[in-house]
């Protein structure tokens, strides 16, 4: 995993993450990744690669794996209260 340098153009970001933080790239194989949704009870991040017609799940212990393919070009992932 590669570590990325971060530049902020709005100091309000520090209210969320503090003034010392790192961003770690978890996956770099997507064509067009978007729509991340964190599912707390699974400790998993779901996101879509719309152009590749694939949905992924990332978990710390297993890394990134295909969750659904084809994903029918899923977009706009969200988690409800249920």
C-alpha positions in Angstrom: 0.0 0.0 0.0 1.3 3.4 -0.9 1.0 6.5 1.3 -0.1 9.7 -0.3 0.8 13.3 0.4 -2.1 15.5 1.3 -2.7 19.2 0.7 -5.8 20.9 2.1 -7.2 24.0 0.7 -9.8 24.5 3.4 -8.8 24.5 7.1 -12.2 23.1 8.0 -10.8 19.6 7.1 -8.8 19.8 10.3 -12.0 19.8 12.3 -12.7 16.3 11.0 -9.2 14.7 10.9 -6.9 16.9 13.0 -3.8 18.6 11.7 -1.6 15.5 11.4 -3.0 12.7 9.4 -2.2 10.3 6.6 -4.3 9.0 3.7 -3.5 5.5 2.7 -4.5 4.2 -0.8 -6.3 0.9 -0.4 -7.0 0.1 -4.0 -5.6 1.4 -7.3 -7.2 -1.0 -9.9 -10.5 0.8 -10.5 -11.3 2.7 -13.7 -13.8 5.0 -12.0 -14.3 4.3 -8.3 -17.0 6.2 -6.4 -19.8 6.0 -3.9 -18.0 4.7 -0.8 -20.3 3.5 2.0 -19.0 2.3 5.4 -20.9 -0.7 6.9 -20.0 -0.5 10.6 -21.3 -4.0 11.6 -19.1 -5.6 8.9 -16.2 -3.2 9.4 -16.3 -2.9 5.6 -16.1 -0.2 3.0 -18.2 -0.8 -0.1 -17.5 1.1 -3.4 -18.4 0.9 -7.0 -16.3 0.9 -10.1 -19.0 2.1 -12.4 -17.2 1.8 -15.7 -15.9 -1.7 -14.9 -19.4 -2.8 -13.8 -18.1 -4.1 -10.5 -18.8 -3.5 -6.8 -16.0 -4.0 -4.2 -15.8 -4.6 -0.5 -12.7 -3.6 1.5 -12.0 -5.0 5.0 -8.7 -4.6 7.0 -8.2 -8.3 7.4 -8.9 -9.4 3.8 -8.2 -6.3 1.7 -10.3 -5.5 -1.4 -12.4 -8.2 -3.0 -15.0 -8.2 -5.7 -18.4 -8.1 -4.0 -20.7 -8.1 -7.0 -19.9 -8.5 -10.7 -21.6 -7.6 -12.8 -22.9 -4.8 -10.5 -25.4 -3.6 -13.2 -23.3 -0.3 -13.1 -24.3 0.3 -9.5 -23.9 3.9 -8.3 -24.8 5.8 -5.2 -24.1 3.3 -2.4 -25.7 4.1 0.9 -26.4 2.5 4.3 -29.8 2.9 6.0 -30.6 2.5 9.7 -31.9 -1.1 9.4 
